[in-house]
């Protein structure tokens, strides 16, 4: 006689007050129950069967809610593993004496061993005596270039590669303007253009490269008789003056650097 024969009662639950071992009802069609095995009955805890969904089951669905939950957990776990083991974009390179190269992130280095996390996320220990050289990779420095008109008499325009970036700035000056994205690789031209209604004229503007400020000026804005005399000017011209002689800025984005050329 098998373990599930009606002649033998196996009671994995406490009795439900009706003489049935299964809180969902006696197993099998004869008992009028839901025909669940003990494990299935324990999960359903005697609830009524769910109403059938009107939506068609998705591909691969089993109809078993427990299996659906397990399948969802497995998919999420697989996704997290893939994200955790994604290749390192900027990796150090380890070259062994036999020519083998290993890439990843060097975690620590001692006199005896080196610990490396490779591009698949594995932790690797390498004996120092087997290492020919280590090439450490660091992200390139980020370039940041700002311009501002500090003062003008009467008005000042700043032009970058022929295009105005600040216009009609007066005696009080302007705030800093980030022009990094407007710079081209190589040489860039910065020019000033002045508008003067009467008396003398002058200007002052500033260039900030990675936090370091350089000041460029001509004449003394707001001071009579102290006008700009560059470029063959007298400092007393009126109307629109310029653009004046350019300042050249050389940009090297790979190095995260920019420098003034010719001054």
NUGUSE-990105 format. One record per residue (C-alpha): residue in three letters; x, y, z. Coordinates in nm, 2 decimals, decimal comma. Last residue first. Layout:
REM residues N
["Ala"; [X; Y; Z]]
...
This chain:
REM residues 263
["Unk"; [5,18; 8,59; -2,60]]
["Unk"; [5,18; 8,39; -2,93]]
["Unk"; [4,95; 8,10; -2,84]]
["Unk"; [4,73; 8,10; -2,53]]
["Unk"; [4,69; 7,75; -2,39]]
["Unk"; [4,43; 7,48; -2,36]]
["Unk"; [4,45; 7,14; -2,19]]
["Unk"; [4,24; 6,83; -2,12]]
["Unk"; [4,52; 6,62; -2,28]]
["Unk"; [4,29; 6,45; -2,53]]
["Unk"; [4,11; 6,78; -2,57]]
["Unk"; [4,42; 6,98; -2,69]]
["Unk"; [4,30; 7,33; -2,75]]
["Unk"; [4,52; 7,62; -2,88]]
["Unk"; [4,39; 7,97; -2,80]]
["Unk"; [4,47; 8,25; -3,03]]
["Unk"; [4,41; 8,61; -2,94]]
["Unk"; [4,27; 8,82; -3,22]]
["Unk"; [4,35; 9,17; -3,33]]
["Unk"; [4,05; 9,40; -3,29]]
["Unk"; [3,70; 9,34; -3,42]]
["Unk"; [3,69; 9,63; -3,43]]
["Unk"; [3,56; 9,96; -3,31]]
["Unk"; [3,19; 10,04; -3,35]]
["Unk"; [3,11; 10,41; -3,30]]
["Unk"; [3,37; 10,65; -3,16]]
["Unk"; [3,74; 10,67; -3,16]]
["Unk"; [3,93; 10,83; -2,87]]
["Unk"; [4,18; 10,56; -2,79]]
["Unk"; [4,42; 10,67; -3,06]]
["Unk"; [4,42; 10,34; -3,24]]
["Unk"; [4,71; 10,19; -3,44]]
["Unk"; [4,63; 9,83; -3,32]]
["Unk"; [4,65; 9,92; -2,96]]
["Unk"; [4,59; 10,27; -2,81]]
["Unk"; [4,31; 10,19; -2,57]]
["Unk"; [4,18; 10,50; -2,39]]
["Unk"; [4,32; 10,66; -2,08]]
["Unk"; [4,22; 11,02; -2,15]]
["Unk"; [3,90; 10,99; -1,95]]
["Unk"; [3,89; 10,69; -1,72]]
["Unk"; [3,58; 10,47; -1,74]]
["Unk"; [3,76; 10,17; -1,90]]
["Unk"; [4,14; 10,20; -1,86]]
["Unk"; [4,32; 10,12; -2,18]]
["Unk"; [4,36; 9,77; -2,32]]
["Unk"; [4,29; 9,46; -2,13]]
["Unk"; [4,35; 9,08; -2,11]]
["Unk"; [4,33; 8,89; -1,78]]
["Unk"; [4,43; 8,53; -1,73]]
["Unk"; [4,25; 8,31; -1,48]]
["Unk"; [4,34; 7,95; -1,39]]
["Unk"; [4,04; 7,73; -1,29]]
["Unk"; [4,07; 7,48; -1,58]]
["Unk"; [4,13; 7,76; -1,82]]
["Unk"; [3,97; 8,09; -1,73]]
["Unk"; [3,99; 8,38; -1,97]]
["Unk"; [3,91; 8,74; -1,87]]
["Unk"; [3,81; 9,06; -2,03]]
["Unk"; [3,90; 9,43; -1,99]]
["Unk"; [3,80; 9,71; -2,22]]
["Unk"; [3,88; 10,07; -2,32]]
["Unk"; [3,73; 10,38; -2,48]]
["Unk"; [3,80; 10,75; -2,47]]
["Unk"; [3,55; 11,04; -2,52]]
["Unk"; [3,21; 10,96; -2,67]]
["Unk"; [2,97; 10,69; -2,79]]
["Unk"; [3,20; 10,39; -2,79]]
["Unk"; [3,12; 10,04; -2,91]]
["Unk"; [3,40; 9,78; -2,88]]
["Unk"; [3,47; 9,45; -3,05]]
["Unk"; [3,69; 9,18; -2,90]]
["Unk"; [3,84; 8,87; -3,06]]
["Unk"; [3,91; 8,51; -2,96]]
["Unk"; [4,03; 8,28; -3,23]]
["Unk"; [4,07; 7,90; -3,18]]
["Unk"; [4,36; 7,68; -3,27]]
["Unk"; [4,35; 7,30; -3,23]]
["Unk"; [4,04; 7,10; -3,15]]
["Unk"; [3,74; 7,33; -3,17]]
["Unk"; [3,59; 7,53; -2,88]]
["Unk"; [3,22; 7,57; -2,86]]
["Unk"; [3,18; 7,29; -2,60]]
["Unk"; [3,42; 7,45; -2,36]]
["Unk"; [3,26; 7,80; -2,39]]
["Unk"; [3,14; 7,82; -2,02]]
["Unk"; [3,03; 8,18; -1,96]]
["Unk"; [3,14; 8,37; -1,65]]
["Unk"; [2,93; 8,66; -1,54]]
["Unk"; [2,93; 9,00; -1,71]]
["Unk"; [3,09; 9,35; -1,68]]
["Unk"; [2,97; 9,64; -1,48]]
["Unk"; [3,09; 9,90; -1,74]]
["Unk"; [2,88; 9,75; -2,02]]
["Unk"; [2,84; 9,42; -2,20]]
["Unk"; [2,69; 9,46; -2,55]]
["Unk"; [2,74; 9,11; -2,66]]
["Unk"; [2,88; 8,78; -2,52]]
["Unk"; [2,94; 8,47; -2,73]]
["Unk"; [2,96; 8,65; -3,07]]
["Unk"; [3,07; 8,42; -3,35]]
["Unk"; [3,39; 8,48; -3,55]]
["Unk"; [3,59; 8,19; -3,40]]
["Unk"; [3,49; 8,31; -3,05]]
["Unk"; [3,37; 8,67; -3,04]]
["Unk"; [3,35; 8,89; -2,72]]
["Unk"; [3,15; 9,21; -2,75]]
["Unk"; [3,21; 9,52; -2,54]]
["Unk"; [3,02; 9,83; -2,46]]
["Unk"; [3,11; 10,19; -2,35]]
["Unk"; [3,37; 10,16; -2,20]]
["Unk"; [3,39; 9,80; -2,09]]
["Unk"; [3,46; 9,59; -1,78]]
["Unk"; [3,51; 9,23; -1,68]]
["Unk"; [3,37; 9,06; -2,00]]
["Unk"; [3,38; 8,69; -1,92]]
["Unk"; [3,51; 8,37; -2,07]]
["Unk"; [3,52; 8,01; -1,94]]
["Unk"; [3,72; 7,70; -2,05]]
["Unk"; [3,69; 7,36; -1,89]]
["Unk"; [3,89; 7,06; -2,00]]
["Unk"; [3,84; 6,72; -1,83]]
["Unk"; [4,15; 6,52; -1,76]]
["Unk"; [4,18; 6,19; -1,94]]
["Unk"; [4,07; 5,89; -1,74]]
["Unk"; [4,36; 5,69; -1,59]]
["Unk"; [4,52; 5,38; -1,73]]
["Unk"; [4,80; 5,20; -1,54]]
["Unk"; [5,03; 4,99; -1,76]]
["Unk"; [5,20; 4,73; -1,55]]
["Unk"; [5,52; 4,56; -1,65]]
["Unk"; [5,70; 4,22; -1,67]]
["Unk"; [5,51; 4,04; -1,41]]
["Unk"; [5,59; 3,68; -1,32]]
["Unk"; [5,80; 3,76; -1,01]]
["Unk"; [5,51; 3,97; -0,88]]
["Unk"; [5,29; 3,66; -0,84]]
["Unk"; [4,94; 3,72; -0,98]]
["Unk"; [4,62; 3,69; -0,78]]
["Unk"; [4,30; 3,72; -0,99]]
["Unk"; [3,95; 3,83; -0,87]]
["Unk"; [3,69; 3,77; -1,14]]
["Unk"; [3,46; 4,06; -1,25]]
["Unk"; [3,46; 3,97; -1,62]]
["Unk"; [3,70; 4,26; -1,71]]
["Unk"; [3,95; 4,13; -1,45]]
["Unk"; [3,98; 4,23; -1,09]]
["Unk"; [4,35; 4,22; -1,01]]
["Unk"; [4,55; 4,15; -0,70]]
["Unk"; [4,93; 4,17; -0,73]]
["Unk"; [5,16; 3,95; -0,53]]
["Unk"; [5,50; 3,95; -0,35]]
["Unk"; [5,62; 4,30; -0,29]]
["Unk"; [5,26; 4,43; -0,26]]
["Unk"; [5,01; 4,56; -0,51]]
["Unk"; [4,64; 4,63; -0,46]]
["Unk"; [4,32; 4,65; -0,66]]
["Unk"; [4,46; 4,67; -1,01]]
["Unk"; [4,15; 4,70; -1,23]]
["Unk"; [4,12; 4,49; -1,55]]
["Unk"; [4,33; 4,37; -1,84]]
["Unk"; [4,56; 4,08; -1,86]]
["Unk"; [4,83; 4,04; -2,12]]
["Unk"; [5,05; 3,73; -2,17]]
["Unk"; [5,39; 3,80; -2,31]]
["Unk"; [5,57; 3,52; -2,12]]
["Unk"; [5,70; 3,78; -1,87]]
["Unk"; [5,35; 3,90; -1,79]]
["Unk"; [5,19; 4,22; -1,90]]
["Unk"; [4,92; 4,37; -1,68]]
["Unk"; [4,69; 4,63; -1,84]]
["Unk"; [4,48; 4,87; -1,64]]
["Unk"; [4,12; 4,91; -1,76]]
["Unk"; [3,91; 5,21; -1,86]]
["Unk"; [3,58; 5,07; -2,00]]
["Unk"; [3,56; 4,78; -1,75]]
["Unk"; [3,36; 4,50; -1,89]]
["Unk"; [3,01; 4,43; -1,75]]
["Unk"; [3,02; 4,16; -1,47]]
["Unk"; [2,79; 4,34; -1,23]]
["Unk"; [2,54; 4,43; -1,50]]
["Unk"; [2,53; 4,07; -1,63]]
["Unk"; [2,49; 3,93; -1,27]]
["Unk"; [2,20; 4,18; -1,21]]
["Unk"; [2,02; 4,07; -1,53]]
["Unk"; [2,06; 3,70; -1,44]]
["Unk"; [1,91; 3,76; -1,09]]
["Unk"; [1,62; 3,95; -1,25]]
["Unk"; [1,55; 3,66; -1,48]]
["Unk"; [1,58; 3,40; -1,20]]
["Unk"; [1,34; 3,60; -0,98]]
["Unk"; [1,08; 3,62; -1,26]]
["Unk"; [1,11; 3,24; -1,32]]
["Unk"; [1,07; 3,16; -0,95]]
["Unk"; [0,76; 3,39; -0,93]]
["Unk"; [0,61; 3,22; -1,23]]
["Unk"; [0,69; 2,88; -1,09]]
["Unk"; [0,50; 2,96; -0,77]]
["Unk"; [0,21; 3,11; -0,97]]
["Unk"; [0,17; 2,78; -1,17]]
["Unk"; [0,01; 2,86; -1,51]]
["Unk"; [0,32; 2,75; -1,69]]
["Unk"; [0,40; 3,06; -1,89]]
["Unk"; [0,64; 3,00; -2,17]]
["Unk"; [0,49; 3,27; -2,40]]
["Unk"; [0,25; 3,49; -2,21]]
["Unk"; [-0,08; 3,36; -2,10]]
["Unk"; [-0,38; 3,51; -2,28]]
["Unk"; [-0,56; 3,78; -2,09]]
["Unk"; [-0,90; 3,70; -1,94]]
["Unk"; [-0,74; 3,56; -1,63]]
["Unk"; [-0,91; 3,26; -1,47]]
["Unk"; [-1,06; 3,33; -1,13]]
["Unk"; [-0,83; 3,21; -0,86]]
["Unk"; [-0,91; 2,88; -0,68]]
["Unk"; [-1,05; 2,94; -0,34]]
["Unk"; [-0,80; 2,98; -0,05]]
["Unk"; [-0,72; 2,67; 0,16]]
["Unk"; [-0,36; 2,77; 0,24]]
["Unk"; [-0,26; 2,78; -0,13]]
["Unk"; [0,10; 2,71; -0,05]]
["Unk"; [0,03; 2,44; 0,20]]
["Unk"; [-0,22; 2,28; -0,04]]
["Unk"; [0,05; 2,27; -0,31]]
["Unk"; [0,30; 2,10; -0,08]]
["Unk"; [0,03; 1,85; 0,04]]
["Unk"; [-0,07; 1,76; -0,31]]
["Unk"; [-0,38; 1,94; -0,44]]
["Unk"; [-0,69; 1,76; -0,57]]
["Unk"; [-0,92; 2,06; -0,49]]
["Unk"; [-1,14; 1,88; -0,25]]
["Unk"; [-1,46; 1,69; -0,31]]
["Unk"; [-1,32; 1,39; -0,13]]
["Unk"; [-1,37; 1,15; -0,42]]
["Unk"; [-1,21; 1,39; -0,66]]
["Unk"; [-0,87; 1,37; -0,49]]
["Unk"; [-0,73; 1,52; -0,18]]
["Unk"; [-0,96; 1,60; 0,11]]
["Unk"; [-1,03; 1,97; 0,15]]
["Unk"; [-0,81; 2,29; 0,13]]
["Unk"; [-0,72; 2,26; 0,50]]
["Unk"; [-0,58; 1,91; 0,42]]
["Unk"; [-0,59; 1,67; 0,71]]
["Unk"; [-0,97; 1,68; 0,72]]
["Unk"; [-1,16; 1,61; 1,03]]
["Unk"; [-1,36; 1,93; 1,01]]
["Unk"; [-1,17; 2,13; 1,27]]
["Unk"; [-0,88; 2,22; 1,04]]
["Unk"; [-0,64; 1,95; 1,16]]
["Unk"; [-0,27; 2,06; 1,20]]
["Unk"; [-0,08; 2,03; 0,88]]
["Unk"; [0,16; 1,76; 0,74]]
["Unk"; [-0,10; 1,49; 0,83]]
["Unk"; [-0,04; 1,16; 0,65]]
["Unk"; [-0,35; 0,94; 0,67]]
["Unk"; [-0,31; 0,58; 0,55]]
["Unk"; [-0,61; 0,38; 0,41]]
["Unk"; [-0,67; 0,64; 0,14]]
["Unk"; [-0,33; 0,53; -0,01]]
["Unk"; [-0,08; 0,82; -0,04]]
["Unk"; [0,21; 0,63; 0,12]]
["Unk"; [0,16; 0,33; -0,11]]
["Unk"; [0,00; 0,00; 0,00]]
